[in-house]
């Protein structure tokens, strides 16, 4: 009975892993690819190879384990894998809590972090989602001011901040309520430059921080580093993009927390 169940279970796991692999790799059909998606797809592909060739993989592990050097290598690999998985789980819990665990934001200063602008100068889908969320907050709080932040990348016809300002204006937000920070090239610069502008303008350092949920924890830490007091307003990431962006954020968090990057 056990022998019959094992191939069926393995077949189900193969199907599940294929679905996860397709989910991780699906952004390529939208012309999007980055290191996080590569990492997520590579992990699922490795699991798939192990599942497909399980008998041979099991024999190989047993052969390696039969030698003392092999035991040491496998134990070290196990410790590294356990530490990596544990770290990712801790990161995930902190990311979810930072994005969704606090009270509803209440502030008259809104900071919207930039993202990619397309060749036509329009916000990408990810950036548009952030801007829609920020616009809704600004409409509900007519006394609030907004600071949009993001410089101009090599493949962007205008700065992210300029595209964001135009998008919010088209949504009915008075341009006089929108301040621009158009020099930043990464999240640390976004928040550092924003802190300086808010201080110059005499605006509150308590901010509503608008960015994707996966991005909130690191953004909040960088905001505090810049002297700001952030309150999260997290937008949902597109379902097909979620695995890759989540894995990429794990890499960015590891660099920030362990290497000071």
Secondary structure, 3 states (H helix, E strand, C coil): CHHHHHHHHHHHHHHHHHHHHHHHHHHHHHCCCCHHHHHHHHHHHHHHHHHHCHHHHHHHHHHHHCCHHHHHHHHHHHHHHHHHHHHHHHHHHHHHHHHHCCCCCCCCEEEEECCCECCCCCECHHHHHHHHHHHHHHHHCCCCEEEEECCCCCCCCCCHHHHHHHHHHHCCCCHHHEEEECCCCCHHHHHHHHHHHHHHHCCCCEEEEEEEHHHHHHHHHHHHHCCCEEEEEEECCCHHHHHHHHHHHHHHHHHHHHHCC
